[in-house]
Amino acid sequence: MSLMFGKLYNALKSAGVSEEAAEAAAAEVAGYENRLGKIETDVAVVKWMAGTNIALTLLSLGLLYQVLTRLH
């Protein structure tokens, strides 16, 4: 159990929560932390993809502009 969840476990135990319930609550919070970490990773990938898409779109528009101006 990580330090943060160890602190949660200890706080629950000092508040009079049973050992099983304190362990279950700390494990549940740890599960949410893992899910949030995955969401952060997914958001980072989406941001990278969006940035790449914008850059490629601007590059394509710039090349199209150059081609069209040379045709006139």
NUTINU-861952 format. One line per field, with one value per residue: x, y, z of N, C-alpha, C, CB in turn; residue in one letter. Coordinates in pm, whole numbers, always signed. Glycine has a CB too. Layout:
n_X	(X_...)
n_Y	(Y_...)
n_Z	(Z_...)
ca_X	(X_...)
ca_Y	(Y_...)
ca_Z	(Z_...)
c_X	(X_...)
c_Y	(Y_...)
c_Z	(Z_...)
cb_X	(X_...)
cb_Y	(Y_...)
cb_Z	(Z_...)
resn	(A_...)
REM end
This chain:
n_X	(+86_+61_+218_+36_-212_-171_-174_-442_-561_-461_-581_-852_-855_-785_-1012_-1187_-1282_-1339_-1078_-1103_-1284_-1139_-917_-1051_-1159_-925_-812_-1006_-988_-730_-774_-928_-735_-562_-729_-764_-503_-478_-667_-548_-324_-451_-569_-342_-243_-451_-432_-180_-235_-429_-279_-88_-259_-358_-120_-48_-269_-245_-2_-76_-266_-101_+69_-120_-204_+33_+53_-183_-139_+71_-46_-183)
n_Y	(-117_+220_+519_+733_+603_+444_+634_+710_+470_+453_+683_+619_+394_+514_+657_+476_+285_-43_-287_-432_-275_-36_-119_-194_+52_+203_+52_+86_+361_+361_+223_+414_+609_+481_+466_+738_+806_+665_+800_+1053_+990_+913_+1157_+1310_+1181_+1235_+1514_+1537_+1418_+1594_+1830_+1752_+1705_+1964_+2096_+1954_+2013_+2293_+2300_+2169_+2350_+2570_+2472_+2426_+2689_+2797_+2650_+2730_+3006_+3009_+2920_+3129)
n_Z	(+0_-84_+48_+74_+78_+291_+490_+471_+546_+811_+921_+902_+1067_+1312_+1348_+1428_+1252_+1129_+1068_+828_+682_+662_+512_+277_+194_+151_-55_-252_-304_-406_-642_-781_-812_-991_-1214_-1269_-1337_-1578_-1730_-1743_-1898_-2136_-2209_-2256_-2485_-2665_-2679_-2799_-3044_-3146_-3167_-3358_-3573_-3619_-3690_-3927_-4085_-4113_-4250_-4487_-4586_-4628_-4829_-5031_-5075_-5182_-5421_-5553_-5583_-5762_-5991_-6099)
ca_X	(+0_+145_+218_-88_-322_-139_-224_-588_-590_-435_-682_-976_-839_-790_-1150_-1268_-1332_-1281_-962_-1148_-1344_-1031_-841_-1135_-1168_-795_-797_-1097_-928_-615_-830_-965_-611_-514_-816_-733_-376_-504_-738_-448_-245_-535_-584_-214_-237_-547_-375_-73_-298_-493_-172_-33_-361_-360_+4_-55_-371_-187_+98_-148_-324_+9_+111_-228_-197_+147_+19_-286_-84_+160_-127_-233)
ca_Y	(+0_+339_+602_+810_+517_+403_+742_+698_+354_+489_+779_+545_+310_+598_+705_+367_+199_-177_-308_-475_-160_+59_-174_-188_+192_+243_-17_+149_+489_+328_+190_+538_+675_+414_+505_+878_+805_+622_+909_+1156_+942_+921_+1299_+1353_+1127_+1309_+1647_+1522_+1391_+1717_+1921_+1701_+1728_+2108_+2128_+1900_+2089_+2423_+2274_+2139_+2475_+2652_+2417_+2451_+2832_+2817_+2593_+2814_+3136_+2990_+2893_+3256)
ca_Z	(+0_-91_+168_+84_+116_+427_+575_+472_+629_+951_+963_+922_+1186_+1431_+1362_+1480_+1146_+1139_+982_+695_+613_+633_+399_+158_+151_+96_-184_-348_-342_-491_-773_-847_-852_-1112_-1324_-1301_-1409_-1714_-1799_-1772_-2010_-2256_-2246_-2314_-2621_-2747_-2701_-2896_-3173_-3193_-3209_-3483_-3675_-3650_-3763_-4062_-4158_-4151_-4353_-4611_-4636_-4680_-4958_-5126_-5108_-5272_-5552_-5616_-5622_-5877_-6110_-6153)
c_X	(+90_+128_+87_-203_-298_-188_-376_-629_-573_-540_-815_-969_-848_-930_-1243_-1328_-1265_-1167_-1003_-1204_-1237_-948_-921_-1144_-1037_-773_-887_-1042_-808_-663_-870_-841_-556_-598_-787_-600_-393_-574_-640_-362_-323_-552_-456_-202_-332_-494_-264_-133_-362_-388_-111_-131_-364_-236_-2_-159_-316_-81_+31_-208_-217_+57_+6_-227_-83_+116_-81_-231_+9_+81_-178_-127)
c_Y	(+123_+423_+677_+722_+455_+507_+738_+583_+388_+588_+710_+458_+394_+656_+594_+274_+62_-193_-346_-357_-58_+11_-163_-45_+239_+177_+46_+283_+465_+293_+315_+613_+613_+455_+649_+887_+764_+732_+1020_+1117_+952_+1065_+1351_+1304_+1205_+1450_+1641_+1500_+1517_+1817_+1880_+1727_+1874_+2146_+2078_+1973_+2224_+2406_+2248_+2265_+2567_+2603_+2441_+2598_+2859_+2764_+2684_+2949_+3124_+2963_+3021_+3332)
c_Z	(+0_+34_+184_+132_+253_+527_+583_+561_+777_+1003_+989_+1047_+1313_+1454_+1409_+1376_+1159_+1040_+840_+615_+576_+515_+270_+105_+89_-41_-290_-396_-434_-632_-850_-893_-980_-1233_-1366_-1376_-1553_-1794_-1834_-1891_-2140_-2302_-2309_-2458_-2713_-2777_-2806_-3035_-3230_-3241_-3341_-3598_-3715_-3732_-3906_-4147_-4203_-4260_-4487_-4671_-4693_-4815_-5065_-5170_-5206_-5412_-5623_-5659_-5742_-6006_-6174_-6218)
cb_X	(-97_+110_+335_-123_-343_+12_-178_-642_-499_-294_-700_-1007_-705_-688_-1199_-1376_-1306_-1389_-872_-1254_-1452_-941_-804_-1275_-1206_-682_-830_-1237_-885_-534_-950_-1048_-506_-519_-964_-728_-278_-589_-853_-361_-200_-672_-621_-96_-273_-685_-321_+20_-402_-578_-65_-1_-499_-364_+125_-88_-496_-125_+186_-258_-400_+124_+139_-365_-179_+272_-39_-403_-8_+257_-243_-295)
cb_Y	(+0_+421_+701_+873_+408_+380_+879_+677_+235_+549_+889_+459_+234_+711_+763_+422_+261_-285_-415_-585_-94_+79_-321_-242_+282_+205_-167_+170_+570_+211_+99_+625_+668_+261_+490_+963_+713_+494_+964_+1182_+797_+858_+1384_+1301_+976_+1317_+1706_+1404_+1280_+1779_+1928_+1551_+1684_+2192_+2068_+1751_+2110_+2492_+2154_+2036_+2546_+2653_+2266_+2415_+2917_+2748_+2450_+2835_+3200_+2876_+2803_+3340)
cb_Z	(+123_-216_+163_-51_+12_+443_+522_+329_+590_+966_+857_+800_+1182_+1419_+1229_+1561_+1004_+1115_+1041_+708_+701_+757_+427_+189_+270_+192_-169_-286_-216_-431_-758_-753_-739_-1095_-1285_-1174_-1340_-1715_-1711_-1648_-1986_-2229_-2122_-2229_-2622_-2676_-2570_-2858_-3160_-3081_-3103_-3472_-3624_-3519_-3691_-4057_-4071_-4028_-4313_-4586_-4525_-4581_-4946_-5064_-4980_-5216_-5536_-5521_-5504_-5851_-6075_-6047)
resn	(M_S_L_M_F_G_K_L_Y_N_A_L_K_S_A_G_V_S_E_E_A_A_E_A_A_A_A_E_V_A_G_Y_E_N_R_L_G_K_I_E_T_D_V_A_V_V_K_W_M_A_G_T_N_I_A_L_T_L_L_S_L_G_L_L_Y_Q_V_L_T_R_L_H)
REM end
